[in-house]
């Protein structure tokens, strides 16, 4: 094999991912056959699977990247920017993502591979950011950062459903209500009854 | 054809729907072939499609019923009961529902049929209930009931994703934060910047 520069390698990797994303979006996960992946990337199956071992690898790489990108925006620019970034996701792609979600429940190996791709450092940075906000009084401190993160995960997934289904989620209302839900607890009763 | 009582008719209809739900849950929407629908219901294709014109009709009937059931629980027992009812939905079925969501965007006829099945009376009853709560001071009054309903729709869809994906959404946290988000606005800044 001829030598290939690091830059050319990275370029090829991105080309494969971009084509695969388009292919999944157009045909769904099941419909994204090897032949269609070849057509979408302009590369042979040998070239594609030299970089990504399987169709599942391609999907996991794309899904993980999206998650990490949204999380990075949250860390760097805050919640509103993260919500607005979700709204700009490709609706076809979100539909594929949702159509595959059930595999996280039904396919233990898929779930394991998904979990191991969630970057620990990013998760820790998000927890640390929320703790800072709790200390400085801009985020309610009566809930664990992890609990708040889980709640936001529910809302983010809900936005993905509405986008995939062609609705325009009421982003200003969602952001306003999130702000109120997460505001420091002063002069109101705690939201949780002690367990 | 022999005469069949109304009761027997209703019983057969329910039998078909229960079998179809199981069939969709087990094999996905695409995988629910006519042969599998026959096996799941114990009835011939003739009998099935005599009651429901197509597989799409079966799906729409099941999806609409679920939505209406959750809404009815909300109307009769309140938000917490509705959220808890979502948590008891069949996770396999939720996965199918999410996998089909993109058709609402991509298939105009499917969307039209979906929309026409949303019962106007129930929607109006939900708006009226929220208006009552706003008047009596138990629900924030600075947002339209429709806006609040749209926000709750996002959260409900998000819960469906997490359930389908095998996670256990933090229901007490979600309920607590929803309560705070929707509490009457007293002594806090309005959540929406004037547009």
Interface residues (C-beta under 8 A of the other chain):
Chain A: X30 X91 X92 X94 X95 X96 X98 X99 X101 X102 X104 X105 X106 X111 X143 X147 X148 X150 X151 X153 X154 X155 X156 X157 X158 X159 X160 X161 X162 X164 X165 X166 X167 X169 X170 X172 X173 X174 X176 X177 X178 X179 X180 X181 X182 X183 X185 X187 X188 X190 X191 X192 X195
Chain B: X30 X91 X92 X94 X95 X98 X99 X101 X102 X104 X105 X106 X111 X143 X147 X148 X150 X151 X153 X154 X155 X156 X157 X158 X159 X160 X161 X162 X164 X165 X166 X167 X169 X170 X172 X173 X174 X176 X177 X178 X179 X180 X181 X182 X183 X185 X187 X188 X190 X191 X192 X195
